[in-house]
């Protein structure tokens, strides 16, 4: 995963096979890709000489963490 020009980029194949499957994700590959496109407005792009499929999503805003002091 990397961020450039205000967008996050990630290789979907690697994300699905090395992360989601290990977390026992049971939604099929194509349905998961469709869910990302519909929910997060991801675009699918081909990059590099090997034409790797990369998903691109607008950069997320960081949430500020608030801490509560205990007395």
N, C-alpha and C positions, 0 to 999 in steps of 0.2 A: 504494500500500500504506500502511496505517496500523494502529496498535495502540491498542486501547481496551478497558478492562475485562478485561484479561488475555487478549485474543484478537487475532490478526493478521487483518486484512481485506485482500483484494485482489480486483480486478476480473479474473475469469478470462479473459474475451475479450481484454482488453488484454495480460495476461500471455502467453497462448498466441500471439496474432498478432504482438506486438511483441518478444517475447523468444524463445520456443521456436522459432518458425518461422525466425527469423534465425540461430539456432544449428543449423539443419538437423535439427530434431526431426522424425522420420518417423512418429510414432504419431498416429492420427487424433484430432480434437478431442474427440469423445464418449468415446473410450477413455481419453484423458489425464485428462479430468474424472473418470471412474470410478476410475482409478488413484489420484488424489488423495483421493477419498472413502474408498477402501478402505485405503490405506496410511497416510495422515495424519489420518484421521478428520475430514475437512473437512465442513462443512455449507454448503449453498447457500442464501443468503438474498437477498431482494429488498429494496432500500432506496431511499429518496428518491422524489420525485414521478415520475421517469422509470422507477421500478421496475427499477433496474440490478441485474443478477445479480452478487452478491459471494460469494466463498468465505471462510469463516471457519474458522480453525484455532487451537487453543490456543497461547498464547505459548510459544515455544521458550526453553529455558534457554540463556544464553550460555555457550559453552565458554571456559574459561580457557586462554589461550595460555601455554605454558611456553617459556622461552628457555634455550638452553644456551650457557654462556660458553665461548668458545674461548680456550685458553691460548696 
